């Protein structure tokens, strides 16, 4: 069953056709990889799906509902969240503070409940704190929970960005270059973590240039080139395909 359907989606910037007629089906509970050379249109397609850019043409459907051009905050409420190539967040806040700020529909955001310290506020805050500590332990950073995010290196910041999005309880998680800057030892942790998310029923759509990482992680891979989806298939089939070698791996034409 397709959780997300991308139907003939295009995104043009004036005469530049960043994405042209893209078609993809993201199967519920699976991990789908999206690869292609720089400038292929992968991140632009992500931005259209996640509500950060309007589509020029085409349609995006989620659980059968037309969500084309809905803003990102409304999509987040529906369970669609994404990470970015450059991690977002609050650099002057600690890791723990960044995670605690993320969950949606927090009881403490209601003024009167916060002032009165309503029991629901305390209970929810306790649950969020436990989840945040769990995620920090899972990525091996629990001992740094009181350190400012601005002090982290690029790879560490990406890991924190990932778990910050998990605090939103997504059903569909779009990951843009999650392994970039992450050292090989932590990549194994990242793969294990993402596979565990899949076991919990979270659907993943992942962009990455690390072919070993994306092949290990994905159930299916799509290939983009010059704004178009040119190939789809099982990871080993895609990586060994001559056309992929030509446009992505530098093989002979």
Number of C-alpha atoms within 10 A of each C-alpha: 9 15 18 24 20 21 16 16 22 25 24 16 9 7 6 9 16 20 29 20 16 21 18 18 15 21 18 19 19 23 24 27 27 24 25 24 16 13 14 20 25 26 20 20 22 22 19 25 31 27 21 16 18 17 21 16 16 16 20 23 17 20 13 11 11 13 19 21 18 17 16 19 14 13 17 21 14 16 16 24 23 23 22 17 16 14 19 13 18 15 16 13 16 18 28 21 18 22 28 19 16 19 15 12 10 15 19 18 11 11 10 11 15 15 9 10 13 13 12 14 18 15 12 14 17 12 11 19 15 13 17 25 18 14 21 22 14 15 17 14 16 17 10 15 18 12 18 17 23 15 12 15 11 15 18 20 21 26 22 24 24 23 21 25 21 22 19 19 19 20 21 25 24 24 25 23 20 26 24 16 15 19 11 11 8 17 18 14 14 21 16 14 15 18 18 12 19 17 12 11 15 21 25 28 22 24 24 21 18 13 14 11 18 24 19 11 22 19 16 22 25 21 23 24 20 18 23 22 22 15 14 16 16 15 22 12 13 20 20 11 13 15 18 22 15 12 17 19 15 10 11 9 8
